[in-house]
Amino acid sequence: MPIAKFKRSAVCVAIAGVLHTPVYAEDEPNLDDTEGLERISVTASRRVNTVQEIPLNITALGGDQLADNRITDLVDVAKWVPGLNVVDQGGRGPDQIIVRGLNTSSLGPTTSNSGGGTVGTYVGEIPVYVDLFLNDMERVEVLIGPQGTLYGAGTLAGAIRYIPVKPQFDAYEANITGGVSQTSHADDMNYESHFVFNFPLGEDFAFRGSMGYVEESGFIDYNYIVREPGVSNPQPDFSNPTDVSTNLRKQADNNGNETVYGRASLRWSPISELDSTLNYYYQKEKPEGRSLVHTAAFNTGKYENAYRFEEPNEVKNQLISLELSYDLGFAELVSATGYSKYDEEGQRDQTDLLLDFEYGYEDFPSFAAFTREIGEEKTLTQELRLVSTDEGPFSWIVGAYYNKFENDATSEEFVPGLPEFWDVNRPDNLEYYSVLDQELTEKALFGEVTFGLTDQLSLTLGGRYYDYEDDVTQGFDLPLLNTIYGAGPDDINPDLVSANATDDGTLLKGNLAYQYDEDVLIYATYSEGYRIGGVNAVAECQPDQNQGQNLCALPNEVLILPDETNNYEIGLHSALLDNTLELNAALYYIEWDDLQVDGRTENGGLPITINGAEAMSRGVETSARYLLTDEVIVYGTYAYTNAELTEDAAGIGEDGDRLPGSPEHQFSAGATYKTEVWNGKQLEIGYTMTAQSDILTKTGERDFGESLAGYAIHNLSAKLSFDDWVVTLYADNFTDKYALTSVREDYSKIRQVGDFDLRRYGHYVNEPRTVGLNVTYFFGD
């Protein structure tokens, strides 16, 4: 959405953030007085440099670009980052984040708030995973490749930084935005409102805040909801309208979402050497259900879901952070302290999972089951970093990092009416109950040293030492089953088992950068990445446990080992044709060892993570922008990704099998035309296209995996700027393209159990055409 009032004098600045060229510095951009495309300073390397001086693979989207293209979440960001793919699974759960194809997990809803675990995400200087609503952002930076020697949070494949606009000491300003839009196949409108304000409270003290509300109408109808669970027949005679209406009800547009967010920041700089910012972030989302259809499994319509229960969810993120920087003369000392809290409470249909076990539930004609889940995550992080500031051929960065993560979760599975059918005294209908208590602590030392070998050639060496400890206590109970064998009607007695995992290691990095001239930079990088291991959240089987419905992990199914990558990359940053053409490219090869992959316990088929096999990824990433005239700029990105297993892996695939979740080809392109109308009013007309080739749902398309066809999305916009007003008319996905973006389970689940047709298999779909109008009014300076 539109944010603070930034003034730009050239078209190229308005869209500069699309490509590898980063857009803003931490405070004010440092622009060279060159003709053509602007060269803008960035701080991705922890220092202020222009892009030609930074040998990193980085894409940055600036605040204006986020606003003009209505980029509001990570799914939108990924469309403009070569090598990054975020599998869109609607608002009901975290999306899967995949960098350069490094993924072996089958597509489907993720089971944690990690987003996939291969990428570190930062809000300001604080590493914390949250798919932040992007308003009042200075920029979003995406660094491709491991960054464990430069940033506190070590990662396997990359880092994403949300960098908000800091409070300003010298300007009273505010803006307010209102918007309305209509999504095809939805009955209701979408509404949004946003407010941003900045108040200086003195020469060295300022307050900045932002808040907003977004109401997104759904477009998926839940037309098979049981009226009275345990009494109504979830699969009536569909040829008899009376039988259908007696047992089932409909809920239209049941995948909508409501978002409330806010940020409050206090900045204080009592002396020139010290800069401090205290931040509080709040975001609450209430998705109503999944963007999932059951066309293949249950013959539903293109925008129709067949689940038997509504699936509301409520997610709340909070973050308090204190960021301090102090100029020591020879170096800058940075301290970043953060405490975040994540709360989730939701309900989902569990009928098909229990029917799939064929434990006899299918004998109950009115069988329908649902799960309620409550989760709470707390994270405390502290990062200290010292960055040299001396001019000269030698520079360095050294840092220390501490992270403590706590996770408490409960899951309750209910089977209404089944106890009465089985003549069991279990009034709460509780069939399954599980608890999880986890504490993960990670510590690390990291740093880099850069040597200027000549005026044009520099060498950077980096290293990281880390250790972690993961303590998990978990347990489950089967209250309904235990009641049959004599337990009390209200008893819940989970068998708690504790497990512990520890590990440590080192990572290395080497980078050689050659500044051919002031317009061309060539670099080569070797870097190591890792993802920490841990303990599976499943209780270990005890020696006296029987087989059957026991849900437990064998000794070799408990621990998760770290997986690691060796990354080789060469890259180019260039400005050609008198600085009117910018061309950036990277060529890479990655070796991936001890892959963390999806597995199932032998007892109960519970989802776990196991280690196995090796894989590789190789590809090319390019981006370009061209100042065609003073009024027209064109830009685009392309990525080719070839990721596959390099050895056979039992239960996963064979040597040469393509990895799931990422397209081999990923494109984006756009053009902006800027002119003056109506006595100096500024008009900008924009067109963008994002496209991808097919993706696999499982490694090598094995085990009932499939290929989801590629697709392209086209967007149009027109923005008219007055002195204090900006009016934007837009049409996203204006061709109303219908695409399958992900899958839940696989087509082996299309079968009958007794008289029930399973509905576990379904497809996530993209958002249909949305046409809208936004109006922003600017107050103040």
SEPAVEX-117762 format. One line per 3 residues: number of its first residue (from 0); their letters; for each residue x, y, z of C-alpha. Coordinates in steps of 0.1 Angstrom, whole numbers, plus 2048, in hexadecimal, padded with zeros to 3 digits. Layout:
SEPAVEX-117762
NUM = A = X:Y:Z ~ ...
//
This chain:
SEPAVEX-117762
0 = MPI = 800:800:800 ~ 80B:824:7FC ~ 822:830:818
3 = AKF = 835:84E:823 ~ 839:86B:80A ~ 859:865:7F7
6 = KRS = 863:87D:7DB ~ 873:86F:7BB ~ 87E:882:79D
9 = AVC = 883:866:784 ~ 86F:848:778 ~ 88C:831:77F
12 = VAI = 88B:838:7A4 ~ 866:82F:7A6 ~ 86C:80C:79A
15 = AGV = 891:808:7A4 ~ 889:7EE:7BF ~ 87D:7D4:7A7
18 = LHT = 89F:7C5:79E ~ 8BF:7BB:7AF ~ 8C8:7DF:7B5
21 = PVY = 8BE:7E8:7D9 ~ 8A9:807:7DE ~ 8B0:81A:7FE
24 = AED = 8CA:81E:818 ~ 8C1:81C:83D ~ 8B8:841:83F
27 = EPN = 8BD:856:81F ~ 8C8:848:7FD ~ 8E9:853:7F1
30 = LDD = 8E4:85A:7CB ~ 900:85F:7B3 ~ 8FD:87D:79B
33 = TEG = 8FD:866:77C ~ 8E7:867:75E ~ 8CF:84B:757
36 = LER = 8C6:832:772 ~ 8CC:83C:796 ~ 8E6:82B:7AB
39 = ISV = 8D9:828:7CE ~ 8EB:81F:7EE ~ 8E3:800:802
42 = TAS = 8ED:7F0:823 ~ 8E9:7CB:81B ~ 90E:7C5:822
45 = RRV = 90B:7D8:844 ~ 91B:7F6:834 ~ 90F:812:81D
48 = NTV = 919:80A:7F9 ~ 90B:80C:7D6 ~ 901:7EC:7C5
51 = QEI = 920:7EC:7AF ~ 935:7E9:7CF ~ 921:7CC:7DF
54 = PLN = 92A:7A9:7D4 ~ 909:79A:7E1 ~ 8EB:78B:7CF
57 = ITA = 8D0:7A2:7DB ~ 8AE:7AD:7D0 ~ 89D:7CB:7E1
60 = LGG = 87A:7D9:7DE ~ 877:7FD:7E9 ~ 85A:80D:7FA
63 = DQL = 84D:81E:7DB ~ 84F:7FD:7C7 ~ 83D:7EA:7E3
66 = ADN = 821:804:7E3 ~ 81D:809:7BD ~ 81B:7E3:7B7
69 = RIT = 806:7DC:7D6 ~ 821:7C4:7E3 ~ 814:7BC:805
72 = DLV = 822:79A:80F ~ 83E:782:808 ~ 82B:770:7EC
75 = DVA = 82A:791:7D9 ~ 84F:798:7E1 ~ 85A:776:7D3
78 = KWV = 84C:77D:7B1 ~ 868:798:7AC ~ 885:785:7BB
81 = PGL = 898:76D:7A4 ~ 89E:74C:7B6 ~ 883:751:7D1
84 = NVV = 862:73F:7D0 ~ 847:741:7EA ~ 82C:726:7E5
87 = DQG = 80B:738:7E9 ~ 7F4:724:7FF ~ 7DC:73F:809
90 = GRG = 7DA:750:82B ~ 7D1:731:840 ~ 7F5:728:848
93 = PDQ = 81A:732:841 ~ 824:730:81D ~ 843:71B:813
96 = IIV = 861:731:80B ~ 879:720:7F2 ~ 89A:72F:7E6
99 = RGL = 8AC:721:7C8 ~ 897:701:7C9 ~ 8A5:6F6:7EB
102 = NTS = 886:6E2:7F6 ~ 87D:6BE:7F9 ~ 85C:6C2:80C
105 = SLG = 83C:6B8:7F9 ~ 826:6D6:7F2 ~ 80B:6DB:80C
108 = PTT = 804:6F0:82B ~ 822:6F6:840 ~ 820:6E9:864
111 = SNS = 833:706:876 ~ 838:72B:875 ~ 85A:727:865
114 = GGG = 851:72D:841 ~ 867:710:836 ~ 887:715:84B
117 = TVG = 8A0:71C:82F ~ 89E:742:830 ~ 8A3:75A:84D
120 = TYV = 88B:777:84F ~ 892:798:860 ~ 87C:7B4:86C
123 = GEI = 894:7D1:86F ~ 8B2:7C1:880 ~ 89E:7A6:891
126 = PVY = 89D:782:883 ~ 879:776:886 ~ 862:764:86E
129 = VDL = 842:778:866 ~ 831:77E:845 ~ 82F:7A3:84C
132 = FLN = 815:7B9:83C ~ 82B:7D1:828 ~ 822:7F5:830
135 = DME = 839:812:839 ~ 856:7FE:82D ~ 877:80E:822
138 = RVE = 87F:7EF:80F ~ 87F:7C9:80F ~ 8A0:7B8:808
141 = VLI = 8A4:794:7FD ~ 8C8:786:7FE ~ 8CB:766:7EB
144 = GPQ = 8E5:74D:7F9 ~ 8F0:746:81D ~ 8F6:765:832
147 = GTL = 903:755:853 ~ 924:768:853 ~ 912:78A:84F
150 = YGA = 8F2:786:862 ~ 8E9:776:884 ~ 8D0:75D:879
153 = GTL = 8E2:742:865 ~ 8CF:735:847 ~ 8D1:71A:82D
156 = AGA = 8C8:72F:80E ~ 8C2:754:815 ~ 8B4:771:829
159 = IRY = 896:788:826 ~ 897:7AA:837 ~ 878:7C0:83D
162 = IPV = 886:7E3:844 ~ 86C:7FC:850 ~ 86F:822:84C
165 = KPQ = 880:831:86B ~ 872:84E:87F ~ 87E:86F:870
168 = FDA = 88A:88C:886 ~ 882:8A8:86D ~ 860:8A3:85F
171 = YEA = 83C:8A2:86A ~ 82A:88C:852 ~ 80D:874:84E
174 = NIT = 7F9:863:834 ~ 7D9:850:833 ~ 7CE:836:819
177 = GGV = 7AC:827:812 ~ 7A5:80C:7F9 ~ 789:7F7:7EB
180 = SQT = 78B:7DA:7D2 ~ 777:7BE:7C4 ~ 784:79B:7BE
183 = SHA = 773:785:7A4 ~ 75F:768:7B1 ~ 75A:77A:7D3
186 = DDM = 739:788:7DF ~ 747:7A3:7F6 ~ 760:7C0:7F0
189 = NYE = 783:7C3:7FE ~ 78B:7E0:814 ~ 7AB:7EF:822
192 = SHF = 7B7:80E:835 ~ 7DA:818:840 ~ 7E8:835:854
195 = VFN = 80C:840:858 ~ 819:85D:86C ~ 83A:86B:877
198 = FPL = 83E:884:894 ~ 85F:894:89E ~ 860:898:8C4
201 = GED = 880:8AD:8C5 ~ 8A0:8B0:8B2 ~ 8AB:88D:8BB
204 = FAF = 88A:87B:8C3 ~ 86F:870:8AB ~ 851:859:8AB
207 = RGS = 843:846:88C ~ 825:830:88A ~ 811:81D:871
210 = MGY = 7F1:809:873 ~ 7D8:7F9:85C ~ 7BB:7E3:856
213 = VEE = 7B5:7CC:838 ~ 795:7B8:832 ~ 799:79F:815
216 = SGF = 77A:78D:809 ~ 77E:769:802 ~ 776:758:7E0
219 = IDY = 774:734:7EB ~ 752:726:7F6 ~ 750:70B:810
222 = NYI = 730:6FA:804 ~ 732:6D9:818 ~ 733:6E3:83C
225 = VRE = 720:6CB:854 ~ 703:6DC:865 ~ 706:6C8:886
228 = PGV = 727:6B5:88A ~ 721:691:895 ~ 6FC:692:88B
231 = SNP = 6FB:69F:867 ~ 706:688:84B ~ 726:698:83B
234 = QPD = 71F:685:81B ~ 6FA:685:814 ~ 6E8:67B:7F4
237 = FSN = 6F3:698:7DE ~ 6D8:690:7C5 ~ 6BE:699:7E0
240 = PTD = 6BF:6BF:7E7 ~ 6AA:6BB:807 ~ 6C3:6A1:815
243 = VST = 6E0:6B8:80C ~ 6D1:6D7:81C ~ 6C6:6C4:83B
246 = NLR = 6EA:6B8:842 ~ 701:6D2:832 ~ 704:6F8:831
249 = KQA = 717:711:81C ~ 72F:72D:825 ~ 738:743:808
252 = DNN = 75A:755:803 ~ 769:742:820 ~ 78E:747:81A
255 = GNE = 78E:76D:822 ~ 7A6:77D:839 ~ 7A6:79A:852
258 = TVY = 7C7:7AB:85B ~ 7CD:7C5:876 ~ 7F1:7D2:879
261 = GRA = 804:7EE:889 ~ 827:7FB:891 ~ 834:814:8AA
264 = SLR = 858:821:8A9 ~ 86B:838:8BF ~ 88D:845:8B3
267 = WSP = 8A6:857:8C9 ~ 8C8:865:8BF ~ 8D5:87A:8DC
270 = ISE = 8F8:87C:8CD ~ 904:879:8AA ~ 915:858:8B1
273 = LDS = 8F6:846:8BF ~ 8D6:83C:8AD ~ 8BC:828:8BF
276 = TLN = 899:81B:8B4 ~ 87F:80A:8CA ~ 864:7F8:8B5
279 = YYY = 844:7E5:8BC ~ 833:7D2:8A0 ~ 811:7C2:8A1
282 = QKE = 7FE:7AD:887 ~ 7DF:799:88B ~ 7D0:784:86F
285 = KPE = 7AF:771:86F ~ 7AE:75B:850 ~ 78C:74A:84C
288 = GRS = 797:72B:838 ~ 7AC:71C:81D ~ 7B0:727:7F9
291 = LVH = 7AC:702:7F1 ~ 794:6F1:7D8 ~ 78A:6CC:7D5
294 = TAA = 783:6CB:7B0 ~ 796:6AB:7AA ~ 78E:699:7CA
297 = FNT = 769:6A2:7CF ~ 75E:6B2:7AD ~ 759:6D4:7BC
300 = GKY = 759:6F5:7A8 ~ 778:708:7A0 ~ 774:71E:7BF
303 = ENA = 763:705:7D7 ~ 771:6F3:7F6 ~ 762:6D1:802
306 = YRF = 76D:6D1:826 ~ 753:6C9:840 ~ 75D:6E4:85A
309 = EEP = 766:709:857 ~ 78B:70E:85D ~ 790:730:86F
312 = NEV = 7B2:739:87C ~ 7C0:756:890 ~ 7E4:760:88F
315 = KNQ = 7F4:77C:8A3 ~ 818:788:8A0 ~ 829:7A1:8B8
318 = LIS = 84D:7AE:8B8 ~ 85F:7C5:8CF ~ 882:7D0:8C4
321 = LEL = 89D:7E8:8CF ~ 8B7:7F0:8B5 ~ 8D6:804:8BF
324 = SYD = 8F4:810:8AA ~ 912:823:8B8 ~ 92F:831:8A4
327 = LGF = 94F:828:8B6 ~ 964:83A:89D ~ 977:81C:890
330 = AEL = 957:807:88E ~ 931:808:892 ~ 922:7F3:8AE
333 = VSA = 8FF:7E6:8A8 ~ 8E9:7D5:8C2 ~ 8C7:7C6:8B8
336 = TGY = 8B1:7B7:8D3 ~ 88F:7A8:8CA ~ 873:795:8DB
339 = SKY = 857:787:8C6 ~ 838:773:8CD ~ 823:75F:8B5
342 = DEE = 800:752:8BF ~ 7EA:73C:8AA ~ 7C8:72C:8B0
345 = GQR = 7B4:71A:895 ~ 79D:6FE:88B ~ 79F:6E7:86D
348 = DQT = 78D:6C9:85E ~ 79E:6A8:868 ~ 784:690:85B
351 = DLL = 798:682:83E ~ 7B7:67B:851 ~ 7A5:665:86A
354 = LDF = 791:653:84F ~ 7B2:64D:83C ~ 7BE:638:85A
357 = EYG = 7A0:621:856 ~ 79D:61B:87C ~ 777:616:87A
360 = YED = 76C:63B:87A ~ 75C:635:858 ~ 742:61F:869
363 = FPS = 731:63E:878 ~ 71B:64D:85C ~ 71E:670:86B
366 = FAA = 743:670:871 ~ 754:691:86F ~ 773:69D:882
369 = FTR = 784:6BE:888 ~ 7A4:6C9:89A ~ 7AA:6E8:8AF
372 = EIG = 7CE:6F4:8B3 ~ 7DE:70E:8C9 ~ 802:719:8C5
375 = EEK = 818:733:8D6 ~ 83C:73B:8CB ~ 854:753:8DD
378 = TLT = 875:75E:8D0 ~ 890:772:8E1 ~ 8AE:77D:8CB
381 = QEL = 8CD:792:8D2 ~ 8E6:79C:8B7 ~ 905:7B0:8BC
384 = RLV = 919:7BC:89E ~ 939:7D0:89A ~ 940:7DE:877
387 = STD = 960:7F0:86F ~ 95D:813:861 ~ 982:81B:859
390 = EGP = 98A:823:834 ~ 9A3:80D:825 ~ 9AA:7EB:815
393 = FSW = 9A1:7D8:835 ~ 97E:7D6:844 ~ 96C:7BD:85B
396 = IVG = 94B:7B3:86B ~ 947:79F:88B ~ 928:795:89D
399 = AYY = 918:77F:8B8 ~ 8F5:771:8B7 ~ 8DD:761:8D1
402 = NKF = 8BB:753:8CA ~ 8A2:742:8E2 ~ 883:733:8D3
405 = END = 866:725:8E7 ~ 848:712:8D9 ~ 829:706:8EB
408 = ATS = 80E:6F5:8D8 ~ 7EF:6DF:8DE ~ 7D9:6CC:8C5
411 = EEF = 7B7:6BE:8CC ~ 7A4:6A7:8B5 ~ 77E:6A3:8B9
414 = VPG = 767:689:8AA ~ 743:696:8B2 ~ 729:67A:8B6
417 = LPE = 742:65D:8B4 ~ 743:655:8D9 ~ 71E:652:8DA
420 = FWD = 71F:63C:8BB ~ 739:626:8CB ~ 726:627:8EC
423 = VNR = 744:637:8FE ~ 741:651:91A ~ 756:66D:90B
426 = PDN = 741:68D:90D ~ 75D:6A4:8FF ~ 761:68F:8DF
429 = LEY = 786:692:8E3 ~ 798:677:8CD ~ 7BC:684:8CD
432 = YSV = 7D0:69C:8E2 ~ 7F4:6A7:8DE ~ 80B:6C0:8F0
435 = LDQ = 82D:6CF:8E6 ~ 846:6E3:8FA ~ 865:6ED:8E8
438 = ELT = 883:703:8F1 ~ 89E:709:8D6 ~ 8BD:71E:8DE
441 = EKA = 8D6:728:8C4 ~ 8F7:73B:8C8 ~ 90F:747:8AD
444 = LFG = 92E:75B:8A6 ~ 932:769:883 ~ 947:781:86F
447 = EVT = 958:78B:84E ~ 979:79B:845 ~ 97F:7AD:824
450 = FGL = 9A1:7B3:815 ~ 9A6:7CC:7F8 ~ 9C0:7B9:7E4
453 = TDQ = 9C1:7D4:7C9 ~ 9AD:7F3:7C1 ~ 995:7DC:7AD
456 = LSL = 998:7BA:7BE ~ 98C:7B1:7E1 ~ 98A:791:7F5
459 = TLG = 971:78A:811 ~ 974:76D:829 ~ 959:765:842
462 = GRY = 951:74B:85C ~ 936:741:875 ~ 936:72A:894
465 = YDY = 914:71F:8A1 ~ 906:707:8BB ~ 8E2:700:8C4
468 = EDD = 8CE:6EB:8DC ~ 8AB:6DF:8D6 ~ 896:6D2:8F4
471 = VTQ = 874:6C4:8ED ~ 85A:6B5:904 ~ 83C:6A6:8F2
474 = GFD = 821:68D:8F7 ~ 7FF:682:8EB ~ 7E0:670:8F8
477 = LPL = 7C3:65E:8E8 ~ 7A7:667:900 ~ 78B:656:8ED
480 = LNT = 79E:635:8E9 ~ 7AA:636:90D ~ 786:63B:91A
483 = IYG = 77C:61B:908 ~ 797:609:91D ~ 78D:618:93E
486 = AGP = 79A:63C:940 ~ 782:657:94E ~ 76A:66A:937
489 = DDI = 77E:68A:93C ~ 7A1:67C:93F ~ 7BE:68B:92A
492 = NPD = 7DF:67B:933 ~ 7F9:680:918 ~ 819:66C:91C
495 = LVS = 834:686:91C ~ 856:67E:90E ~ 874:696:90C
498 = ANA = 890:696:8F2 ~ 8AF:6AC:8ED ~ 8C4:6B4:8CF
501 = TDD = 8E5:6C8:8CE ~ 8FE:6D0:8B3 ~ 918:6EA:8A9
504 = GTL = 92C:6F2:88A ~ 93E:70B:875 ~ 936:71C:854
507 = LKG = 94E:72D:83B ~ 94B:747:820 ~ 962:754:806
510 = NLA = 95B:770:7ED ~ 971:780:7D2 ~ 965:7A0:7C3
513 = YQY = 973:7B2:7A4 ~ 968:7D6:79C ~ 96F:7D6:776
516 = DED = 966:7FA:774 ~ 94E:811:786 ~ 931:801:773
519 = VLI = 939:7DC:774 ~ 93E:7C5:793 ~ 946:7A0:790
522 = YAT = 947:78A:7AE ~ 94B:765:7B8 ~ 93F:756:7D9
525 = YSE = 942:736:7EC ~ 92C:733:80A ~ 91F:719:822
528 = GYR = 8FC:718:82F ~ 8EA:704:849 ~ 8C8:6FD:859
531 = IGG = 8C8:6F2:87D ~ 8BA:6D0:887 ~ 8A6:6C8:8A5
534 = VNA = 88C:6AF:8B2 ~ 86C:6A3:8A1 ~ 84D:6AD:8B4
537 = VAE = 842:689:8B9 ~ 846:675:8D8 ~ 85E:658:8D7
540 = CQP = 84F:635:8D7 ~ 852:623:8F9 ~ 85D:5FE:8FA
543 = DQN = 83B:5F3:908 ~ 826:605:8ED ~ 811:5F0:8D6
546 = QGQ = 80D:5F6:8B1 ~ 7EC:601:8A1 ~ 7E0:624:8AA
549 = NLC = 7FF:62E:8BE ~ 80E:64F:8B1 ~ 833:64F:8B9
552 = ALP = 855:652:8AA ~ 86F:636:8A9 ~ 892:63F:8B7
555 = NEV = 89F:646:894 ~ 882:65E:88D ~ 887:676:8AA
558 = LIL = 8A6:68B:8A2 ~ 8AB:6A3:884 ~ 8CE:6AA:878
561 = PDE = 8D8:6CC:869 ~ 8DA:6CD:843 ~ 8F5:6E2:832
564 = TNN = 8FC:6F2:810 ~ 91B:6FA:7FD ~ 914:718:7E6
567 = YEI = 929:723:7C8 ~ 91F:743:7B6 ~ 92C:75C:79D
570 = GLH = 91A:77C:797 ~ 919:79D:783 ~ 90C:7BF:78B
573 = SAL = 90E:7D8:76E ~ 901:7F9:761 ~ 905:7FC:73B
576 = LDN = 8FC:813:71E ~ 904:834:730 ~ 8F3:826:750
579 = TLE = 8D1:821:73F ~ 8D3:7FB:740 ~ 8D8:7E8:760
582 = LNA = 8E0:7C3:75D ~ 8E6:7AB:77A ~ 8EC:786:779
585 = ALY = 8F6:769:78F ~ 900:745:787 ~ 901:72C:7A4
588 = YIE = 905:708:7AD ~ 8FB:6FA:7CF ~ 903:6D8:7E0
591 = WDD = 8E9:6CF:7FB ~ 8F2:6B4:815 ~ 8DE:6A1:830
594 = LQV = 8BD:6AF:823 ~ 8A1:6B4:83C ~ 884:6A4:82B
597 = DGR = 860:69B:833 ~ 859:679:842 ~ 83F:665:855
600 = TEN = 842:651:875 ~ 83F:62C:871 ~ 825:62C:88D
603 = GGL = 807:642:885 ~ 815:653:866 ~ 81C:674:878
606 = PIT = 82F:68E:864 ~ 853:692:86E ~ 874:69F:860
609 = ING = 88F:686:857 ~ 8B2:68A:847 ~ 8BC:67A:827
612 = AEA = 8CD:67C:806 ~ 8DF:698:7F3 ~ 8D3:6B1:7D9
615 = MSR = 8E0:6CD:7C4 ~ 8D3:6ED:7B5 ~ 8E1:701:798
618 = GVE = 8D4:71E:784 ~ 8D6:741:779 ~ 8C4:761:785
621 = TSA = 8C3:781:770 ~ 8B2:7A3:773 ~ 8B2:7C2:75D
624 = RYL = 8A3:7E4:75B ~ 8A6:7FC:73E ~ 89E:821:73D
627 = LTD = 88E:821:71A ~ 885:847:71B ~ 882:861:736
630 = EVI = 85E:855:73A ~ 860:82F:735 ~ 873:815:748
633 = VYG = 871:7F0:743 ~ 87E:7D5:75A ~ 87E:7AF:75F
636 = TYA = 88C:791:771 ~ 892:76D:767 ~ 89E:74F:77B
639 = YTN = 8A6:72B:770 ~ 8A8:711:78C ~ 8B2:6ED:788
642 = AEL = 8B0:6DC:7AA ~ 8B1:6B6:7AD ~ 8BC:699:7C2
645 = TED = 8DF:68C:7BD ~ 8DB:66B:7CD ~ 8BF:652:7D4
648 = AAG = 8AA:65A:7F3 ~ 893:63F:802 ~ 86F:64B:803
651 = IGE = 878:66C:7F1 ~ 885:666:7CE ~ 8A3:65B:7B9
654 = DGD = 8C2:66C:7AB ~ 8B8:686:792 ~ 895:68C:79F
657 = RLP = 88A:6B0:79E ~ 883:6C1:7BF ~ 860:6CE:7C6
660 = GSP = 852:6F1:7CC ~ 866:706:7B4 ~ 862:70E:78F
663 = EHQ = 87E:708:778 ~ 877:729:767 ~ 86C:749:779
666 = FSA = 864:76A:767 ~ 859:78D:76F ~ 857:7AC:759
669 = GAT = 848:7CE:75A ~ 847:7F1:74B ~ 83F:813:75A
672 = YKT = 835:832:746 ~ 835:853:757 ~ 827:874:749
675 = EVW = 817:895:754 ~ 7F2:89B:74F ~ 7D9:8B6:75A
678 = NGK = 7F1:8D3:75F ~ 80E:8C0:76F ~ 7FC:8A3:780
681 = QLE = 812:884:77F ~ 804:864:76F ~ 815:842:771
684 = IGY = 808:824:75E ~ 817:803:766 ~ 815:7DF:759
687 = TMT = 825:7C1:76A ~ 826:79C:762 ~ 832:780:778
690 = AQS = 834:75C:76C ~ 842:73A:775 ~ 845:718:765
693 = DIL = 837:6F8:775 ~ 840:6EC:798 ~ 840:6C9:7A6
696 = TKT = 82C:6C0:7C5 ~ 844:6A4:7CF ~ 868:69B:7C7
699 = GER = 86A:68C:7A4 ~ 844:68C:7A2 ~ 845:66B:7B4
702 = DFG = 82E:65D:7CE ~ 80F:66B:7BE ~ 81F:68D:7B8
705 = ESL = 815:6A3:79C ~ 820:6C1:787 ~ 80C:6E2:78C
708 = AGY = 80B:6F5:76B ~ 81E:716:768 ~ 80B:736:764
711 = AIH = 80E:75C:75F ~ 7FD:778:772 ~ 7F8:79B:762
714 = NLS = 7F2:7BB:775 ~ 7E9:7DF:76A ~ 7E9:7FF:77E
717 = AKL = 7E5:825:77A ~ 7F0:83E:794 ~ 7E7:863:793
720 = SFD = 7FA:87A:7AB ~ 7ED:89C:7B7 ~ 7FE:8B3:7D0
723 = DWV = 7F2:8A0:7EE ~ 7DE:883:7DF ~ 7E7:863:7CD
726 = VTL = 7CB:84F:7BC ~ 7D3:82C:7AF ~ 7BD:816:79A
729 = YAD = 7C9:7F2:794 ~ 7BF:7D0:786 ~ 7D3:7B3:794
732 = NFT = 7D1:792:780 ~ 7BC:7A5:768 ~ 7B8:787:751
735 = DKY = 7A9:774:76F ~ 7C2:757:76B ~ 7B9:738:77F
738 = ALT = 7D8:725:78B ~ 7E0:709:7A3 ~ 7FB:715:7BB
741 = SVR = 7FF:6F8:7D3 ~ 7F0:6D7:7DD ~ 7E3:6C7:7FD
744 = EDY = 7EC:6A2:7FF ~ 7EC:68F:7DE ~ 7D4:67D:7C7
747 = SKI = 7D9:65B:7D8 ~ 7C0:669:7F1 ~ 7A4:669:7D7
750 = RQV = 793:649:7E4 ~ 777:63D:7F9 ~ 778:631:81D
753 = GDF = 757:620:824 ~ 73C:637:817 ~ 752:656:81A
756 = DLR = 765:667:7FD ~ 786:675:80B ~ 78C:69A:805
759 = RYG = 7B0:69D:811 ~ 7BD:6A4:7EE ~ 7B8:6C8:7E1
762 = HYV = 7C8:6E5:7CF ~ 7D0:708:7DB ~ 7C7:722:7C1
765 = NEP = 7D3:745:7BA ~ 7BE:765:7C0 ~ 7A7:76E:7A3
768 = RTV = 7A5:790:792 ~ 7A4:7AD:7AA ~ 79B:7D0:79F
771 = GLN = 79F:7EC:7B8 ~ 7A4:811:7C1 ~ 7BC:820:7DB
774 = VTY = 7BD:844:7E6 ~ 7D8:853:7FB ~ 7D9:875:80B
777 = FFG = 7FA:884:818 ~ 7FC:89C:836 ~ 819:8B0:842
780 = D = 83A:8B9:831
//
